[in-house]
């Protein structure tokens, strides 16, 4: 009787353990599945237009993949995989330690700091990330005066109206540190005309002096004579004067069209008509290396119209979900 009694107790105990153990296992599996779904959501979200301002994830252009991810120590890494000519083999080059700091006054701008091997100093690259597009070269609007007065918002009749200074680097993200830009382009856009000039790398001491130029409309535009980028100083006037003499001038047009998916897009055309009295003012002194002739070049307004960029973005959000699998799949036949 006692033996049968213990048998019943053991049977009930085992049954109880099996039932509740299964329930707990199911709960653990559910939690794991939930976590897995959340992780997938994060990955998918980074490839979704709703979170298109996030640097994390896989980006690409015609020549390379660039992946930003965190390692086990929660540090940001950048991985570059090259697409050689004819795309025979995808070649993983290296991983770099990077950091990314968003501009507190911007929705899209930030600073990508890259530590390259065998270099003492990391480079800092201004970037703009918006709607799954990654820009490394763009123009930012800065303050200026007209005839000594701040311009009225009423007279700024289109999005390009104003003073813009080049940011970032046209070469994009390289396998080695970018060279220091020797020049920085700047634009003045009025209602229908433009003035283009350059700031040149100089050894002058930085100060907040102003330079000025007379526009096609007869008004005087005033803006900074010097730019400071880190420890570097750039000047748009080589002498002690304040009058800008080296510039290109002309008219411009912004055209509206539609891409293959039917989405509206913009393009910019510049029509050079003259130059300033300086010795470096010939119109062909200031060509953009990628767009010697700016005619129907793609135009993007970003960060609530505080930025514009001409040409296509350096990178676009990739549809590739797993870069390792993509490399393996692509290279398996070679």
ZIPEZI-V925923 format. One record per backbone hydrogen bond with DSSP energy under -0.5 kcal/mol. CO is the residue of the C=O (numbers start at 1). NH is the residue of the N-H. E is the energy in kcal/mol with one decimal. If there is no record, write none. Layout:
co;nh;e
CO;NH;E
CO;NH;E
This chain:
co;nh;e
1;5;-2.2
2;6;-2.3
3;7;-2.3
4;8;-2.2
5;9;-2.1
6;10;-2.9
7;11;-2.6
8;12;-2.8
9;13;-2.5
10;14;-2.8
11;15;-2.7
12;16;-2.8
13;17;-2.5
14;18;-2.5
15;19;-2.6
16;20;-2.6
17;21;-2.4
18;22;-2.2
19;23;-1.9
20;24;-2.8
21;25;-2.6
22;26;-2.6
23;27;-2.2
24;28;-2.7
25;29;-3.0
26;30;-2.3
27;31;-2.5
28;32;-2.8
29;33;-3.0
30;34;-2.8
31;35;-2.9
32;36;-2.7
33;37;-2.7
34;38;-2.5
35;39;-2.7
36;40;-2.5
37;41;-2.7
38;42;-2.2
39;43;-2.2
40;44;-3.7
41;45;-3.3
42;46;-1.8
43;47;-0.7
44;47;-1.1
45;48;-1.8
48;51;-1.7
49;52;-1.3
51;54;-1.6
52;132;-1.3
57;68;-2.6
58;318;-2.6
59;66;-2.7
60;316;-2.2
63;83;-3.0
64;61;-2.2
65;81;-2.2
66;59;-2.9
67;69;-0.5
67;79;-2.8
68;57;-2.4
69;77;-3.4
71;74;-2.1
75;71;-2.3
76;98;-2.0
77;69;-1.9
78;96;-3.0
79;67;-2.7
80;93;-2.2
80;94;-0.8
81;65;-3.1
82;84;-0.7
82;91;-2.2
84;87;-2.6
85;88;-1.0
89;84;-1.1
89;91;-0.5
90;92;-0.6
91;82;-3.0
91;93;-0.6
94;80;-2.0
96;78;-2.6
96;98;-0.5
97;115;-2.5
99;113;-2.9
101;111;-2.4
103;106;-1.8
108;129;-2.4
109;103;-2.5
110;127;-2.5
111;101;-2.0
111;113;-0.6
112;114;-0.6
112;125;-3.1
113;99;-1.9
114;116;-0.8
114;123;-2.0
115;97;-0.7
116;119;-1.1
123;114;-2.4
123;125;-0.5
124;126;-0.6
125;112;-2.6
127;110;-2.2
128;130;-0.5
128;135;-3.2
130;133;-1.5
132;317;-2.5
133;130;-2.2
133;135;-0.6
134;314;-1.0
134;315;-2.0
135;128;-2.3
136;169;-2.9
138;167;-3.4
139;308;-2.1
140;165;-2.5
142;163;-0.6
144;151;-0.6
145;222;-2.4
146;149;-2.0
149;146;-3.5
152;155;-1.0
152;156;-0.5
153;156;-0.5
155;157;-1.7
158;161;-1.0
162;189;-2.6
163;142;-2.7
164;187;-2.4
165;140;-2.7
167;138;-1.6
169;172;-1.2
172;174;-0.6
182;201;-2.6
184;199;-2.8
185;166;-2.7
186;197;-2.1
187;164;-2.8
188;190;-0.5
188;195;-2.2
189;162;-2.6
192;252;-1.3
193;190;-2.8
194;250;-1.7
195;188;-2.5
196;248;-3.0
197;186;-2.4
198;200;-0.5
199;184;-2.1
200;235;-2.6
202;233;-0.6
209;225;-2.5
209;226;-0.6
211;223;-2.4
212;244;-2.6
213;215;-0.5
213;221;-3.0
215;218;-1.9
219;215;-2.8
219;221;-0.5
220;147;-3.2
221;213;-2.0
222;145;-1.9
223;211;-3.2
225;236;-1.9
227;234;-2.9
228;230;-0.5
229;232;-2.1
232;229;-2.3
233;202;-2.8
234;227;-2.5
235;200;-3.1
242;212;-2.4
242;244;-0.5
245;247;-0.8
245;278;-2.7
247;276;-2.2
248;196;-3.1
249;273;-2.9
249;274;-1.8
250;194;-2.5
251;271;-3.2
253;255;-0.5
253;269;-2.4
255;267;-2.0
257;265;-2.5
259;262;-1.8
263;259;-2.4
265;257;-2.8
266;299;-2.3
267;255;-2.7
268;297;-2.4
269;253;-2.2
270;272;-0.5
271;251;-1.8
274;249;-2.3
278;281;-1.0
282;285;-2.6
283;286;-1.3
284;287;-0.6
291;288;-0.9
292;294;-0.5
293;295;-1.4
294;270;-2.9
297;268;-3.0
298;311;-2.6
299;266;-0.7
300;309;-2.2
302;306;-0.9
302;307;-1.7
303;306;-1.4
306;141;-2.0
307;302;-2.8
308;139;-3.1
309;300;-2.6
315;134;-2.7
316;60;-2.3
322;326;-2.0
323;327;-2.5
324;328;-2.4
325;329;-2.7
326;330;-2.5
327;331;-2.5
328;332;-1.0
331;334;-1.9
